[in-house]
Amino acid sequence: MIETATTIATKTMKACGIAVRPLHDIDDMRLCVDLQRRIWGYAETDIVPDAMFAVAEHSGGQVLGAEHDGRLVGFALAYAARRSGVEYLHSHMVGVVPEYQDRGVGRLLKLAQREDAIARGINLIEWTFDPLQIKNAHFNLARLGAVIRHYIPNCYGRTSSPLHAGLPTDRLVAEWWIQSNRVERILGGEVPASRSPQSRVCVPADMRQICKDDPPRAEKIQAEVRQQFETGFAAGRIAVGFELDPQQGCYVLEPYED
């Protein structure tokens, strides 16, 4: 039997002491607004207001909260979407407060999104993320099993968030086919066999520091990454894996069908 987000709401996750539940009350959604300030450091003009959380909840999307000792420490916000006759969820935000990061809370929220979507007959969840954020890339591809075939230059325009370092908000589109064999295997701990020919798009491990210390160099690296992805996608390859070492993180692009 597939557990839904409602079922998850009744459980305390023993691994990290976190409970996930759907958020319906506007006061809870206002807490998510405050969390945006703490997580991303947004100016008021860039914050998603509580009304848009309510819109998601009332129109077939998702608003999930992660709690510890009755305190909200993370959230997920997704909107109902449809493209070419396919219904899916667009996961606009998943955020965890700094003191709870790297403790499995983000993964827990993504798995709750998946379980809720499966219970509703939805097979695809998409989201965008910064190609230069290699920890997120490793999580999305190697831990969750998402694949990537689209690159959007400057998707949201330049924002006030220090995490964006004044750069154009280039984004990759993660496609998470939540009931595919690939995703089932990866969530079960398997590493899918690679195919050839392969190519790689690599980002320095110290990219965040480069963004702080040398913005012109950071923007040059971003432009090179953009061009490599666009070339790879035009050649019919898809990002299906991510390799991480102390020097760099590399997207693995190869032919793919699922």
QUIURSUL-V44139 format. One record per residue. N is the residue number from 1. RES is the residue in three letters. PSI is psi in whole degrees, 0 to 359 (* if undefined). D_FIRST is the distance of its C-alpha to the first C-alpha in whole Angstrom. Layout:
BEGIN
n->N res->RES psi->PSI d_first->D_FIRST
n->N res->RES psi->PSI d_first->D_FIRST
END
This chain:
BEGIN
n->1 res->MET psi->132 d_first->0
n->2 res->ILE psi->129 d_first->4
n->3 res->GLU psi->139 d_first->6
n->4 res->THR psi->172 d_first->9
n->5 res->ALA psi->329 d_first->13
n->6 res->THR psi->320 d_first->13
n->7 res->THR psi->317 d_first->11
n->8 res->ILE psi->328 d_first->13
n->9 res->ALA psi->335 d_first->16
n->10 res->THR psi->356 d_first->16
n->11 res->LYS psi->148 d_first->16
n->12 res->THR psi->124 d_first->19
n->13 res->MET psi->110 d_first->18
n->14 res->LYS psi->328 d_first->20
n->15 res->ALA psi->323 d_first->21
n->16 res->CYS psi->7 d_first->23
n->17 res->GLY psi->26 d_first->23
n->18 res->ILE psi->139 d_first->22
n->19 res->ALA psi->137 d_first->20
n->20 res->VAL psi->135 d_first->18
n->21 res->ARG psi->153 d_first->18
n->22 res->PRO psi->144 d_first->19
n->23 res->LEU psi->124 d_first->23
n->24 res->HIS psi->332 d_first->24
n->25 res->ASP psi->137 d_first->28
n->26 res->ILE psi->331 d_first->31
n->27 res->ASP psi->322 d_first->32
n->28 res->ASP psi->321 d_first->29
n->29 res->MET psi->328 d_first->30
n->30 res->ARG psi->329 d_first->33
n->31 res->LEU psi->325 d_first->32
n->32 res->CYS psi->326 d_first->31
n->33 res->VAL psi->316 d_first->34
n->34 res->ASP psi->322 d_first->36
n->35 res->LEU psi->327 d_first->33
n->36 res->GLN psi->320 d_first->34
n->37 res->ARG psi->319 d_first->38
n->38 res->ARG psi->324 d_first->37
n->39 res->ILE psi->313 d_first->35
n->40 res->TRP psi->349 d_first->37
n->41 res->GLY psi->30 d_first->40
n->42 res->TYR psi->148 d_first->40
n->43 res->ALA psi->163 d_first->43
n->44 res->GLU psi->328 d_first->43
n->45 res->THR psi->341 d_first->43
n->46 res->ASP psi->357 d_first->40
n->47 res->ILE psi->136 d_first->38
n->48 res->VAL psi->121 d_first->35
n->49 res->PRO psi->164 d_first->36
n->50 res->ASP psi->330 d_first->33
n->51 res->ALA psi->326 d_first->34
n->52 res->MET psi->335 d_first->32
n->53 res->PHE psi->317 d_first->29
n->54 res->ALA psi->320 d_first->29
n->55 res->VAL psi->314 d_first->29
n->56 res->ALA psi->314 d_first->26
n->57 res->GLU psi->326 d_first->24
n->58 res->HIS psi->356 d_first->26
n->59 res->SER psi->24 d_first->26
n->60 res->GLY psi->7 d_first->22
n->61 res->GLY psi->207 d_first->22
n->62 res->GLN psi->139 d_first->21
n->63 res->VAL psi->111 d_first->23
n->64 res->LEU psi->144 d_first->21
n->65 res->GLY psi->144 d_first->23
n->66 res->ALA psi->127 d_first->23
n->67 res->GLU psi->148 d_first->24
n->68 res->HIS psi->122 d_first->26
n->69 res->ASP psi->40 d_first->28
n->70 res->GLY psi->7 d_first->28
n->71 res->ARG psi->133 d_first->29
n->72 res->LEU psi->123 d_first->28
n->73 res->VAL psi->357 d_first->28
n->74 res->GLY psi->164 d_first->26
n->75 res->PHE psi->161 d_first->25
n->76 res->ALA psi->135 d_first->23
n->77 res->LEU psi->123 d_first->25
n->78 res->ALA psi->148 d_first->24
n->79 res->TYR psi->147 d_first->25
n->80 res->ALA psi->138 d_first->24
n->81 res->ALA psi->163 d_first->26
n->82 res->ARG psi->131 d_first->27
n->83 res->ARG psi->129 d_first->29
n->84 res->SER psi->39 d_first->30
n->85 res->GLY psi->1 d_first->28
n->86 res->VAL psi->124 d_first->25
n->87 res->GLU psi->136 d_first->23
n->88 res->TYR psi->176 d_first->22
n->89 res->LEU psi->133 d_first->22
n->90 res->HIS psi->110 d_first->25
n->91 res->SER psi->101 d_first->24
n->92 res->HIS psi->324 d_first->28
n->93 res->MET psi->136 d_first->28
n->94 res->VAL psi->118 d_first->26
n->95 res->GLY psi->147 d_first->28
n->96 res->VAL psi->134 d_first->29
n->97 res->VAL psi->149 d_first->32
n->98 res->PRO psi->319 d_first->34
n->99 res->GLU psi->349 d_first->34
n->100 res->TYR psi->5 d_first->30
n->101 res->GLN psi->154 d_first->30
n->102 res->ASP psi->29 d_first->29
n->103 res->ARG psi->14 d_first->27
n->104 res->GLY psi->6 d_first->24
n->105 res->VAL psi->319 d_first->23
n->106 res->GLY psi->317 d_first->23
n->107 res->ARG psi->319 d_first->21
n->108 res->LEU psi->318 d_first->18
n->109 res->LEU psi->319 d_first->19
n->110 res->LYS psi->319 d_first->19
n->111 res->LEU psi->325 d_first->15
n->112 res->ALA psi->319 d_first->15
n->113 res->GLN psi->315 d_first->16
n->114 res->ARG psi->312 d_first->14
n->115 res->GLU psi->319 d_first->11
n->116 res->ASP psi->319 d_first->12
n->117 res->ALA psi->316 d_first->14
n->118 res->ILE psi->319 d_first->11
n->119 res->ALA psi->336 d_first->10
n->120 res->ARG psi->7 d_first->13
n->121 res->GLY psi->21 d_first->14
n->122 res->ILE psi->131 d_first->16
n->123 res->ASN psi->352 d_first->17
n->124 res->LEU psi->132 d_first->20
n->125 res->ILE psi->130 d_first->21
n->126 res->GLU psi->155 d_first->24
n->127 res->TRP psi->163 d_first->27
n->128 res->THR psi->153 d_first->30
n->129 res->PHE psi->160 d_first->32
n->130 res->ASP psi->121 d_first->35
n->131 res->PRO psi->337 d_first->36
n->132 res->LEU psi->350 d_first->38
n->133 res->GLN psi->93 d_first->36
n->134 res->ILE psi->333 d_first->35
n->135 res->LYS psi->317 d_first->32
n->136 res->ASN psi->319 d_first->30
n->137 res->ALA psi->315 d_first->31
n->138 res->HIS psi->317 d_first->29
n->139 res->PHE psi->312 d_first->26
n->140 res->ASN psi->317 d_first->26
n->141 res->LEU psi->309 d_first->26
n->142 res->ALA psi->329 d_first->26
n->143 res->ARG psi->325 d_first->23
n->144 res->LEU psi->333 d_first->21
n->145 res->GLY psi->19 d_first->22
n->146 res->ALA psi->157 d_first->24
n->147 res->VAL psi->160 d_first->27
n->148 res->ILE psi->130 d_first->30
n->149 res->ARG psi->5 d_first->32
n->150 res->HIS psi->140 d_first->34
n->151 res->TYR psi->129 d_first->36
n->152 res->ILE psi->109 d_first->38
n->153 res->PRO psi->134 d_first->41
n->154 res->ASN psi->53 d_first->42
n->155 res->CYS psi->315 d_first->39
n->156 res->TYR psi->6 d_first->39
n->157 res->GLY psi->175 d_first->43
n->158 res->ARG psi->135 d_first->44
n->159 res->THR psi->177 d_first->43
n->160 res->SER psi->353 d_first->44
n->161 res->SER psi->130 d_first->41
n->162 res->PRO psi->333 d_first->43
n->163 res->LEU psi->335 d_first->40
n->164 res->HIS psi->349 d_first->41
n->165 res->ALA psi->28 d_first->45
n->166 res->GLY psi->3 d_first->46
n->167 res->LEU psi->159 d_first->45
n->168 res->PRO psi->144 d_first->44
n->169 res->THR psi->67 d_first->40
n->170 res->ASP psi->142 d_first->39
n->171 res->ARG psi->142 d_first->36
n->172 res->LEU psi->149 d_first->33
n->173 res->VAL psi->111 d_first->30
n->174 res->ALA psi->128 d_first->27
n->175 res->GLU psi->118 d_first->25
n->176 res->TRP psi->96 d_first->21
n->177 res->TRP psi->91 d_first->19
n->178 res->ILE psi->345 d_first->16
n->179 res->GLN psi->13 d_first->14
n->180 res->SER psi->157 d_first->18
n->181 res->ASN psi->321 d_first->18
n->182 res->ARG psi->311 d_first->21
n->183 res->VAL psi->318 d_first->18
n->184 res->GLU psi->318 d_first->15
n->185 res->ARG psi->315 d_first->18
n->186 res->ILE psi->318 d_first->20
n->187 res->LEU psi->335 d_first->17
n->188 res->GLY psi->1 d_first->17
n->189 res->GLY psi->1 d_first->21
n->190 res->GLU psi->157 d_first->22
n->191 res->VAL psi->112 d_first->26
n->192 res->PRO psi->147 d_first->26
n->193 res->ALA psi->143 d_first->29
n->194 res->SER psi->160 d_first->32
n->195 res->ARG psi->169 d_first->34
n->196 res->SER psi->157 d_first->37
n->197 res->PRO psi->151 d_first->39
n->198 res->GLN psi->155 d_first->38
n->199 res->SER psi->164 d_first->40
n->200 res->ARG psi->144 d_first->39
n->201 res->VAL psi->118 d_first->40
n->202 res->CYS psi->146 d_first->41
n->203 res->VAL psi->133 d_first->41
n->204 res->PRO psi->143 d_first->43
n->205 res->ALA psi->333 d_first->41
n->206 res->ASP psi->31 d_first->44
n->207 res->MET psi->323 d_first->43
n->208 res->ARG psi->320 d_first->42
n->209 res->GLN psi->322 d_first->46
n->210 res->ILE psi->319 d_first->47
n->211 res->CYS psi->323 d_first->46
n->212 res->LYS psi->317 d_first->48
n->213 res->ASP psi->331 d_first->51
n->214 res->ASP psi->72 d_first->52
n->215 res->PRO psi->320 d_first->50
n->216 res->PRO psi->319 d_first->52
n->217 res->ARG psi->320 d_first->51
n->218 res->ALA psi->317 d_first->48
n->219 res->GLU psi->328 d_first->48
n->220 res->LYS psi->316 d_first->50
n->221 res->ILE psi->317 d_first->47
n->222 res->GLN psi->316 d_first->44
n->223 res->ALA psi->322 d_first->46
n->224 res->GLU psi->318 d_first->46
n->225 res->VAL psi->316 d_first->43
n->226 res->ARG psi->313 d_first->42
n->227 res->GLN psi->320 d_first->45
n->228 res->GLN psi->319 d_first->43
n->229 res->PHE psi->313 d_first->40
n->230 res->GLU psi->322 d_first->41
n->231 res->THR psi->315 d_first->43
n->232 res->GLY psi->316 d_first->40
n->233 res->PHE psi->321 d_first->38
n->234 res->ALA psi->333 d_first->41
n->235 res->ALA psi->4 d_first->41
n->236 res->GLY psi->14 d_first->38
n->237 res->ARG psi->158 d_first->36
n->238 res->ILE psi->144 d_first->33
n->239 res->ALA psi->118 d_first->32
n->240 res->VAL psi->354 d_first->29
n->241 res->GLY psi->170 d_first->30
n->242 res->PHE psi->129 d_first->32
n->243 res->GLU psi->132 d_first->34
n->244 res->LEU psi->130 d_first->35
n->245 res->ASP psi->177 d_first->38
n->246 res->PRO psi->337 d_first->41
n->247 res->GLN psi->328 d_first->43
n->248 res->GLN psi->167 d_first->41
n->249 res->GLY psi->136 d_first->37
n->250 res->CYS psi->126 d_first->37
n->251 res->TYR psi->137 d_first->35
n->252 res->VAL psi->120 d_first->35
n->253 res->LEU psi->133 d_first->35
n->254 res->GLU psi->165 d_first->35
n->255 res->PRO psi->145 d_first->34
n->256 res->TYR psi->137 d_first->30
n->257 res->GLU psi->144 d_first->28
n->258 res->ASP psi->* d_first->25
END
